[in-house]
């Protein structure tokens, strides 16, 4: 006598058929590609646009914020080099 608590196993062909049928029903009645496309339009595109605008804004701000100090530092270095060259020329003239 068989035990009623024993689970009945599904045969392989029934699993294959049920899985295939479920996959067909999901792809036919659920617009999965349209949902992915909608997700792309609603979430990915605006997020990417905001990210790009953020990078542009940050880059512009850094360029504007660093423009004057960088110019000042470059001019200071050139003046120091010119002073050093002038002093070296004056020392060479006095030594000769």
NORHU-V216582 format. One record per residue. N is the residue number from 1. RES is the residue in one small letter. SS is DSSP state (H for helix, E for strand, - for the rest). PSI is psi in radians with two decimals (* if undefined). BURIAL is b if it has 16 or more other C-alpha atoms within 10 Angstrom, else e. Layout:
# NORHU-V216582
n = [N	N]
res = [RES	RES]
ss = [SS	SS]
psi = [PSI	PSI]
burial = [BURIAL	BURIAL]
This chain:
# NORHU-V216582
n = [1	2	3	4	5	6	7	8	9	10	11	12	13	14	15	16	17	18	19	20	21	22	23	24	25	26	27	28	29	30	31	32	33	34	35	36	37	38	39	40	41	42	43	44	45	46	47	48	49	50	51	52	53	54	55	56	57	58	59	60	61	62	63	64	65	66	67	68	69	70	71	72	73	74	75	76	77	78	79	80	81	82	83	84	85	86	87	88	89	90	91	92	93	94	95	96]
res = [x	x	x	x	x	x	x	x	x	x	x	x	x	x	x	x	x	x	x	x	x	x	x	x	x	x	x	x	x	x	x	x	x	x	x	x	x	x	x	x	x	x	x	x	x	x	x	x	x	x	x	x	x	x	x	x	x	x	x	x	x	x	x	x	x	x	x	x	x	x	x	x	x	x	x	x	x	x	x	x	x	x	x	x	x	x	x	x	x	x	x	x	x	x	x	x]
ss = [-	-	-	-	-	-	-	-	-	-	-	H	H	H	H	H	H	H	H	H	H	H	H	H	H	H	H	H	H	-	-	H	H	H	H	H	H	H	H	H	H	H	H	H	H	H	H	H	H	H	H	H	H	H	H	H	H	H	H	H	H	H	H	H	H	H	H	H	H	H	H	H	H	H	H	H	H	H	H	H	H	H	H	H	H	H	H	H	H	H	H	H	H	H	H	-]
psi = [2.35	2.63	2.24	-0.34	-0.20	2.31	2.44	2.33	2.50	2.38	2.74	-0.65	-0.53	-0.67	-0.80	-0.79	-0.76	-0.71	-0.75	-0.76	-0.76	-0.75	-0.72	-0.76	-0.70	-0.80	-0.50	-0.74	-0.16	2.05	1.26	-0.68	-0.64	-0.62	-0.72	-0.71	-0.73	-0.73	-0.73	-0.77	-0.65	-0.61	-0.93	-0.82	-0.85	-0.64	-0.74	-0.68	-0.74	-0.69	-0.78	-0.74	-0.63	-0.76	-0.72	-0.78	-0.77	-0.75	-0.73	-0.76	-0.77	-0.68	-0.76	-0.67	-0.58	-0.11	-0.91	-0.81	-0.67	-0.72	-0.76	-0.77	-0.73	-0.77	-0.67	-0.74	-0.74	-0.70	-0.74	-0.69	-0.73	-0.71	-0.73	-0.70	-0.68	-0.72	-0.66	-0.67	-0.67	-0.69	-0.65	-0.60	-0.67	-0.52	-0.42	*]
burial = [e	e	e	e	e	e	e	e	e	e	e	e	e	e	e	e	e	e	e	e	e	e	e	e	e	e	e	e	e	e	e	e	e	e	e	e	e	e	e	e	e	e	e	e	e	e	e	e	e	e	e	e	e	e	e	e	e	e	e	e	e	e	e	e	e	e	e	e	e	e	e	e	e	e	e	e	e	e	e	e	e	e	e	e	e	e	e	e	e	e	e	e	e	e	e	e]
